[in-house]
């Protein structure tokens, strides 16, 4: 029996992109459905009643929610190709720790860059760069976060890259100047088709953010 | 010989207690090091958790693992007896969803603890919403524990409800987990505390009230 895989998503969402990258890495065929977050579909509300958020993966009718949980699910179900998490429990714990760090620190810091001005924005930029520098330190001289192979932690972070252009333009700063090694890593990831085909176009993200600013009045 | 297992924690932390529960449920021997938080952090703690400088930290041999639920998953994957997660990927994804929910909603009760007035009211609302979500969506009407017949990772994640909630309720003078409003959650707290590994590793309610009451007063006085 063929698998039915549906992804409820939003084009510019870094969280949704994580799932797209994972599906592409594994070569899984799926149906992509773009959600209008101002007018959520009945299916989304039914499949994610608690959070009502994207991404949601619907596998043979059963929903999986939360981007990194979906990525782990994909890794466990389609386990015969392109393993995303390392097999060693300690390495897996490190990957989960750093993914948790990214989720706790990066999103909030980055959101403040485009929703604030003046001193508040300066503080947000500083915090954002600090978080990236910690991650850059963790990357060190390795090609990817867990070593020689692209995987879970790279997926967790790379999808924020499509928002960097928007942050740089609206925050008037250069991320590459502050974190050159991280940008090299990002460009390395982008050479993979699974990444380049899954990430949102940075100009479209910028246009989206400008629209959001207008509608939020910030 | 197996590598030594060390746990850095504090007696009254629900986060380090989560790790103790996982270790006890699997029968893993370990050495416990009590950290004198929030006043002093040992050199070892800062060495093993330079990023967050927090407990709990599990050190297996010389390998440190930080963040309580990351530690619990590590324990689950390293010691395979008495599994805390189901074996099927969908069951695991469901369990991880609820663990994340527990993590995301955990701070609210501590905001009730450390604030007053409007801020506290807002935190109280969040706590009640969390309890309502569990009551309505976790399927506790059909099972003893979040995972089914046996205690598992989600129960561990929500464990602070079974003891710390009562302590904070007493310290701030507010009832949040009303049994008639949340009968399923309330029943679960009793099932949870009945498990021997849990019952023998719950910090004492009165001892915690005696600690947290003056602690709250000092927090409010300095803010």
Interface residues (C-beta under 8 A of the other chain):
Chain A: X49 X50 X59 X62 X64 X65 X66 X69 X70 X72 X73 X76 X77 X89 X90 X92 X93 X96 X97 X100 X101 X134
Chain B: X51 X60 X63 X65 X66 X67 X70 X71 X73 X74 X77 X78 X89 X90 X92 X93 X96 X97 X100 X101 X133 X137
